Amino acid sequence: MSAEWREKLLTLRAEIESIAASNAESSAVVELDQSKVGRLSRMDAMQAQSMAQAAGHRRQATLRRISAALKRIDDGDYGRCGECDEDIDPNRLEFDPTVTLCIDCANEAENA
């Protein structure tokens, strides 16, 4: 079973890395030369740059969670709740294979 999860995580990582590579240009530094680009166009470009950078940060966070999940597979801890040590529902893992808490502990942590 852990081989299936490893494959899913590796596939997810490859997809995210592919998206990151194709979007690298979007977060490039915005040209501020008014003779080349109008004020509104610069504002649009700066907003697009900011959004691309935020998406890049989210991708990096997801890649870190994937690496941590792969390590848990290697350690034999994958699919176990980090709080109560119970099994995490496979449907929850199917939705997000990087989760570390069962639904009860996640709800408890969210309400704390």
C-alpha positions as CSV (number, residue, x, y, z in Angstrom):
1,M,0.0,0.0,0.0
2,S,2.8,2.5,0.8
3,A,4.1,1.9,-2.7
4,E,0.8,3.2,-4.1
5,W,1.0,6.3,-1.9
6,R,4.7,6.9,-2.8
7,E,3.7,6.8,-6.5
8,K,0.9,9.2,-6.0
9,L,3.1,11.6,-4.1
10,L,5.9,11.4,-6.7
11,T,3.4,12.0,-9.4
12,L,2.0,15.0,-7.6
13,R,5.5,16.4,-7.0
14,A,6.3,16.0,-10.7
15,E,3.1,17.9,-11.7
16,I,3.9,20.7,-9.3
17,E,7.5,21.0,-10.4
18,S,6.3,21.1,-14.0
19,I,3.8,23.9,-13.3
20,A,6.5,25.8,-11.4
21,A,8.9,25.5,-14.4
22,S,6.2,26.8,-16.8
23,N,5.2,29.7,-14.5
24,A,8.8,30.9,-13.7
25,E,8.5,33.8,-16.1
26,S,5.4,35.2,-14.5
27,S,7.2,36.0,-11.3
28,A,10.0,37.9,-13.0
29,V,10.9,41.4,-12.0
30,V,8.4,44.0,-13.5
31,E,9.9,46.6,-15.8
32,L,9.2,50.0,-14.4
33,D,10.3,52.2,-17.4
34,Q,7.4,54.5,-18.1
35,S,8.5,55.0,-21.7
36,K,8.0,51.3,-22.4
37,V,4.9,50.5,-20.3
38,G,2.0,52.6,-19.2
39,R,1.1,53.1,-15.5
40,L,-2.0,50.8,-15.6
41,S,-0.1,48.1,-17.5
42,R,2.7,48.3,-14.9
43,M,0.1,48.0,-12.1
44,D,-1.4,44.9,-13.8
45,A,2.0,43.4,-14.3
46,M,2.9,44.0,-10.6
47,Q,-0.3,42.4,-9.5
48,A,0.3,39.4,-11.8
49,Q,3.8,39.2,-10.4
50,S,2.6,39.2,-6.9
51,M,0.0,36.6,-7.6
52,A,2.6,34.4,-9.3
53,Q,4.9,34.8,-6.4
54,A,2.2,33.8,-3.9
55,A,1.3,30.8,-6.0
56,G,5.0,29.9,-6.0
57,H,5.1,30.1,-2.2
58,R,2.1,27.7,-2.0
59,R,3.8,25.3,-4.5
60,Q,6.9,25.3,-2.3
61,A,4.9,24.6,0.8
62,T,3.2,21.7,-0.9
63,L,6.5,20.3,-2.1
64,R,7.8,20.4,1.5
65,R,4.6,18.6,2.7
66,I,5.2,16.0,-0.1
67,S,8.8,15.5,1.0
68,A,7.7,15.1,4.6
69,A,5.0,12.5,3.5
70,L,7.6,10.5,1.6
71,K,9.8,10.5,4.6
72,R,6.9,9.2,6.7
73,I,6.5,6.4,4.2
74,D,10.2,5.6,4.5
75,D,9.9,5.7,8.3
76,G,6.8,3.5,8.3
77,D,4.6,6.3,9.8
78,Y,2.6,7.2,6.8
79,G,-1.1,7.2,7.3
80,R,-0.9,7.5,11.1
81,C,-2.2,10.6,12.9
82,G,0.7,12.7,14.3
83,E,-1.4,13.4,17.4
84,C,-3.4,10.3,18.4
85,D,-1.4,7.7,16.4
86,E,-4.6,6.3,14.9
87,D,-5.0,5.4,11.2
88,I,-6.0,8.3,9.0
89,D,-9.0,7.5,6.9
90,P,-7.9,6.5,3.4
91,N,-10.5,8.8,1.9
92,R,-8.9,11.7,3.7
93,L,-5.5,10.7,2.3
94,E,-7.0,10.3,-1.1
95,F,-8.1,13.9,-0.9
96,D,-4.8,15.2,0.4
97,P,-2.0,12.6,0.6
98,T,0.2,15.0,2.7
99,V,-2.1,15.2,5.7
100,T,-0.6,14.4,9.1
101,L,-3.7,14.4,11.3
102,C,-6.9,12.3,11.4
103,I,-10.1,14.3,10.9
104,D,-10.9,14.4,14.7
105,C,-7.5,15.8,15.6
106,A,-7.6,18.2,12.7
107,N,-10.9,19.5,13.8
108,E,-9.7,19.8,17.4
109,A,-6.5,21.7,16.2
110,E,-8.6,24.0,14.1
111,N,-11.0,24.8,17.0
112,A,-8.1,25.4,19.5
